[in-house]
Amino acid sequence: MSTGSSPETETETTTDPAAVRRHPALFRAVARRRNPPLRRTDITVTDEATVRRAVKAAALGNAMEWFDFGIYSYLAVTLGDVFFPSGNDTVRLLSSLATFAVAFLVRPLGGLFFGPLGDRVGRKRVLALTMILMASGTFAIGLIPSYATIGFWSPVLLICFRMLQGFSTGGEYGGASTFIAEYAPDKRRGFFASFLEVGTLAGYIGAAGLVTLMSTTLGSAAMADWGWRVPFLVAGPLGLVGLYLRLRLEDTPAYQKLEEESGSPAGEPLSSESAELKQIFVTQWSRLLLCVVLAGAYGITDYMLLSYMPTYLTDELGYDDAHGLVILIVTMVLLMLLMTFVGRLNDRLGRKPLLMAGMGGFFLLSVPAFLLLKQGGLVAVSGGMLMLGLPLVCLLGTMSSALPALFPTPVRYGSLSIGYNLSTSLFGGTTPLAVTGLIHATGSDMAPAFYAMAAALVGMVAVACMRETARQPLEGSPPSVSTKEEAAEIVTSRAPDPKF
């Protein structure tokens, strides 16, 4: 499954040494063609202010995405009461969580539509479109009448708008991570990409903070009556701000270079949809599979802590809603403070060591963490959350720079969107539903720990199979640097040795 072999490596391992000695000039020409000398104009020198604006626009969209999904997961119990008929509390909760999972079932369709579109018409246009659709779907949920008012149509409308959320989100993560990766200089890609996950945690914190504040202020009766609508309605103005920031930017330097090389008129698609899909599924299938496995392990551990944990603390361990959310908010704030440090660290040490540390941490610490959670009390619960949070921050701060680098520029947005969303649909978004079902099927509230351990074990195998991409140019794109001096150094290092 490893994708680490380069053309030069393949030549060295398949060429007869005797033939190289007989025809040295021929083989030097082949080597130059495979790895031609760089010119200064081949290298992208980034502008710090532009890169930061690009990061801000992408991270805000990501924050918006997880604000939307965080609201739903943190209000799962309340929404079960609002949108589903009265009866067994467990059935209502499972119905609410199933509706949460529905959005993830259509995410691969969104990835299949928006991802290749972003490769053909540009990253910027597609990211603007996904922002509009995502904000509209969330805002619309806040307007749906309750089951007591319109009966059967209430959950039907909820499912429809959740599907719109999921479809639009299918193009969000792949596009946002591609956008940052293609803007960032090679040696600082991990640092800048980590801000995408700062946006993730900011969205979750905003959602959890707003829900906690309103629940504490209004009480459960008012929240079930009308208070639950407010967090969804906030998505409208947030979406407009994100759209404004994204429309202010040009497309990424890597995509503009691709347009120049293709010779296509500005604004015209670079390729047909069928041609790109064939390239993704035929020539990139091994990388696509690796992306699915990596994102699946990451998604299960991510949703376990950031989405499911408040429900677990409330329904399985008997905590009140506000108590569990406050502890989670504090945990997420700490993780957010560590995020860019992890980004810098994976630029220095490499993506693989940080990813392996995260997966290994979940494998070793999940059982102790859940045993601490079961002890109850502020110290024990906080300790258990931190034991899960520290491995997660290694994944959060690294995955957004590792995944885009799996694929070449012409199919990066499409391949990443398809692989990531297929994985999130199958594993990440179904985590709350799967874990709740496992708890009730086995009668053990330790089921989430074993589920996380299994995911981490698979993830460790996937990390071992991936190639290291830290401090290297993205495949299919020219080197990207921060200064002209650095560009000159690269040109000099790639120049042919003088002959005397």
N, C-alpha and C positions, 0 to 999 in steps of 0.2 A: 504493500500500500504506500510505501515511501515514495515521495516525489522529489527526492533530493538529487537525482542524477542530472548533470548538465550535459550539453552537447560535447563540451571539451572532455569531460570524464568518459563519456561513451566512446569518443574517438580513441582515447588513450587505451581503453580496455579492449577494443575490438580490432585495432590496427596491428598488423604484423611489424614488429620492430625492424626486421630485416628490410621490409619495404620502405620504412622511413629512412633507413640509412642509404638505400639505393636512390631514392627520389626526395631528397631533403627540401628542394625548392618547391616541389608540388605540395608537400605536406605543410610547409610554412604558409603557402598561399591559402590552403584550406583553413588553417588556423586563423589567418587574418580575416577571412570571410566570416568565420564563426564568431570571432571576437575582434571586430575592426577597431583601429585606433580611434579614440574619441577626439572630437573637436570641441572647442569651448562652447559653441552654439548648441551642441548636443545636450548640454547639462542645464538643468533647471535650477536657477538661483532664486530661492523663495524670498518673499517679502514678509517679515515678521508680523507686521500689522495685518496684512491680508490673511495670513495663516490663522491669526487669532480670530479674525472676523468669521472665517470659515468654520473654525472650531466652535465658536459661539452659536452660529446658526444651526449647525448639525446637532450640537449638544442640547439646545433648547427644544428642538423637535423630538429628540429622544426623551427629554424630561417630560414633554407633553404626552408622549406615548405611554410612559410608565405612570404618569399621574392618572391618566384615564384608566389603565388596568389596575393600578393600586386602589383607586376609589372602589372599584367593583369588588375586589377581593376583601378589602377592609369592611365593606358594608354587606358582605355575603349573607350574614344572618338576617339583617334588616330587609334586604331585597328579597330574600326567601319569603318573608312575611307579607311583603307588599305585592309581589307578582305571582304568587302561587297559592292555590286553595289551602285552607286550614286543614290540619290533620296531624300526622306524625311529624315531629320536629326534625327527625333525621332525614325523612323523605324530602321535606321542604329544603333543608340545607343541601342535600345531594342534588335536588333540582336546580338550586341556585348555582352550585358549583359546576353542574353540567352545562348550564348556560354560559358560565365563564369559559368553559372548555370549548364551546361551540365556535367562539371567535378564533380559536387556534386551529380549528379544523379547516377554515377557509384561508388561513394565512398562506399555505403553499400555493393556492390559486392566485393570491395577490403577488407572491414572489414570482410565480411563473409569468404573470402579466407585466408587473412593474419592473422587475429585474432586467429582462432582455430589452425592454423599452428604454431603460436608463443607459444601456450600452449602445443603443442605436440612435437616440435623439439627445442624449446628454443627461448628466446627473442632476443638474440644477432644476430642469423643468419637471422631472418626475418627483423630486423631493418636494417641490412646491405643491404638486397635485396631491401627493399623499398627505401633506399637512392639512389641506382643505378638507379632504374626505374624513380624516381621522377626527378633526375638531367637530365636523358636522354630525358624525355618528354619536359622539359623546354628548354633545349638546342636546341632540334629539332624545336620548335616553332620559334626560332630566324632564322632558315634557310628557312622557307616557303616563296616561291614567293608570290607577292601580287595578288589581284584579277585582276588588270590591266594587269598582265603578263600571268597568266594561267587560269583566269576566275573561273568557278565553282569549280575547284579542290582546289583552295586556301582556302575557308572556310571549305571544306571537310577535308583537311589535318589538319587545325586548330582544328576542332572538334575531330579528331582522337587522336591528341597529347594531347589535353585537357582531353580526356577520359583516356589516359595513366597516366597523372598526377593525376587525381582523383582516379584511381584504386590503384596506389601505395600509395597515401596519406591515403587511407582507412586503411592501417596498421600502419601509422606513429604515430598519436596522442595516440591511445590506447597503442601502444608498448612503446613509449617514456615515457608516464606517469606511466605505469606499471613498466618500467625499473627503474625510479627514486624512485618510491614508495617502491619497493622491496629492493633497496639498502640502503635507508635512515633509520636511527634509528627512532624508534616510536615517541619519543618526539620532533623530529626536522623534521618530514616529511613535514609539511607545509612549512617550510623555504626552504628546498632543492627543493621541488616540484615547488615553486614559480619561480625558475630559468628557468623552462620550458617556462613560459610565459614571462620572460625576453627575452628568445630566440624569442618568437612570436613577441614582440614589436621591437626587434633588426632587425628581418627580414622585418617587415613593414617599420621601419625607414630607413633601407638600401635601400629598394625599392623606397620609397618616395623621399629619398635624391638623389638617382641616377637619377630618372626620373626628378626631379626638376632641378638638375644641368644641365642635358643634354637639357631639354626644354629651359632653360634660355640661355644656351650657343649656341645651334644650331638653335633655332627658330622652328616654327611649320612646315615649309616646309621641312627642313632637317630631322626633327623627323619623319614625315610621309614617307619620302623617304627611309632612312636607319637607323636613330638614334634609332628608337624603338627596333631594333634588339639587340643592345648592352646589355641591361639589361638581356635579355633572355640568351644570350651567356655566360654571367658571371656565370650562374648556373653550367656549366660544371666543372670548377676548384673547385668551392665551394663544389660540390658534392663529389669530390675526397678527399678533406680534411675531410669532415664528415665521409666518408667511412673508412678512415685510423684511425680516433679516435675510431670509433665503433668496429673495428676489433681488437683493442689492448686490449679490456676488456674481462674478463670472464663473463659468464652468472650470473644472479643475485643470491645472496645467497638463497633466497626463492625458486627459481626454482631448484637450485642444491640440496637443501634439498628434494624437491619433487621427483627429479630423484632418490635419494638414497632410499627413502621410497617405490618407485614403483618397485625397483629391475630391471628396464629396463637397458639393456646394453647402454653404453655411445653413444650418437648420434642416438639412436633408438627412434621412436615416443612413447610417454607415453600412448597414447590411439588412437582409431580409430576416424576418422573425424565424422562419423555418431553418435558414442557414445557421443562425446563432444557436437555436435549440439543438440542432444536430451536433454542432461543435461542443456544446456543454455536455450533452449526454454521451457522446461517442468518444471525443478526445480527452475530456476532463473527468471521466467517470470515477477514476480512482481518487482524485482530489475531492470530488463531490462527496464520495463515500466517507472520506476522512473528515470533511467538514461536518457531515451529518452526525458522525460519532462524537466528535469533539463538542459540537454545539449541544448534542443531547445530554452528555454528562454534565456540561456546564449549566444547561437549562434546568435540569432536575434539582441540582444543588441550589441554584439561584432562586427558583420559585419555592423551594422548600422553606428557605429562610424568609425571603422578602414578601411572599404572597400568602403562603399557607400558615405561617407561624402564629399570627393573631387568632386565626380560627382554631388552631390546635390548642393554644393556651386557654381559649374561652370554652370550647365545646368538650375537649378531652380532659383538661386539667382543672376546669372550673374557675378560671380567672375572669374578672369582669373585663369588658371590652377595653376600657380606658387603660387599665393596668398593663395589659399585654402590649397595647399600641405604644404607650410611653416608653417602655423598655426597648421595643423595636426601634423607635425613633432615635433614642440615644445610641443604640448600636449602629444604626445607619449613619448617623453624624460622624461617629468615630471612623467608620469605614471610608466615608467620603474624605475625611482629612488625610487618610493614608493613601488614597487612590493615586494621586500624581507621584508620590514617592515610589509606589510600585511601578508606575510607568517609566520613571527614570531608571529604576533598578533593572527592568527588563531590557532597556536600551543598553545598559552596561553589561549585564550578565547573560542576556539572551532570553528569548521567549520560553524555550523549553524548560529551563530550570524553575521558572516561576510557575508555569502551568503544572509541572510535576509536583511542586510543593503544595499547590492548591488541591490537586486531586488526592495526593497522599495524606494531606491534612484531614480531608473529609473521611477518608477510609479509616484513619486511626482515631479520630476524635468524635465521630458521630455518636457512638454508643455512650461514651462518657458525658457528652454534652446533653443527650436526652435524659440520662440518669440524673444529671444535675437539675434539669428542668422539672423533673418529677418531684424533686425534693421540696419545691416551693420556696417562697421567700424571695425578697429582692436580690440578695447576694447570689443565691444559687441560680435563679433564673437568668440574671444578668451574666453570670459566668458561663452558663450553657450557651447563651446567645453569642457571646464573644468567641467561644470555642468553635462555633460554626461560622462566625463572621470573618475571622482572620484567614482561614483557607479560602473563603469566598472572595475576599478582596484581592488575593493573588490571581484568581481567575478573572475577576472583573477588570482589573487594571492591565491585563495582558491580552485577553481574548480579542478585544477590538482592534489590536494591531496585528495579531497573529492570523486571524481568519482571512482578511482581505489579501494578505500576502500569499495565500495558497494558490491564487488564480492569476493568469495573465490579464493585462489591461483590457484587451478587446472583449473579454467575457467576464470581467471581474464582478460587476454589479449583478448580472444575471445569475452567474454560478453561485455567488454568495447568498443571494436572496432565495434562490431555490433550495440550496442545501440547508441554510440556517432555518428557514421557515418550515421546511418539511420536518426537521428535527424538533423544532419548538412545538410544532403541532402534535407530533407523536409522543413526545416525552415531557417537554417543559410545561406547556399549558394544561396538560392532563394530570400534572403532579398533585394538586390539591384533591382532585376527584379520586385518583388512584390511591393515594395515601389514606383518605377517609374510608374508602371501600376496604382497603387492607386491614385497617384498624377494626372495623366492624366484622370483617370476615374471620380474622384471627383472634379477636378479643384482646390483642396486645397493643398498648399504646407506645411500644418500642418499634412498631413497624416502620415509621418514618426513618429511623436510624439505619435500619438494614437496607431500606430502599436507597438511601443516599450512599451507603457503602458500596452497593452493587454498581451504581452509576459511576462512582469514583474509580472503581477497579477497571471498568471498561475505558474510562477516560485516560487512565494511566497508560494503557496499551496504545491508545490513539496518539497520545503525546510522544511516546517512544517511536512511533512510525512517521511522525512529521519531520520536515527538515527545518533547520534553524534559519530564520530570516531577519534577525535583528541586524541593524546597521547596514543592510544591503538594499540596492535599488529594487523596486517592485518589478516583477517579471513583465516584460513588454513595455516598460517605461524607461526613459533615460534617468541617469542618476539625478538626485535632487539634493541640493546642499543649501546651507544657510548664508554663505559668503562667497564672493568672487575669488578670494584667496583659496578657499577649499576647492572650488571648481578647477583652478589652475593646478593644484596639487594632483587632482585626479587625472587631468589630461597628461601631466608629466609622467605619472606612474603608469599610464596605459600606453605611452609612446613606445615604439619599438626600440630595442637596444641598438646603439650605434655599432657599426662594424668597422674594424681597423685592419 
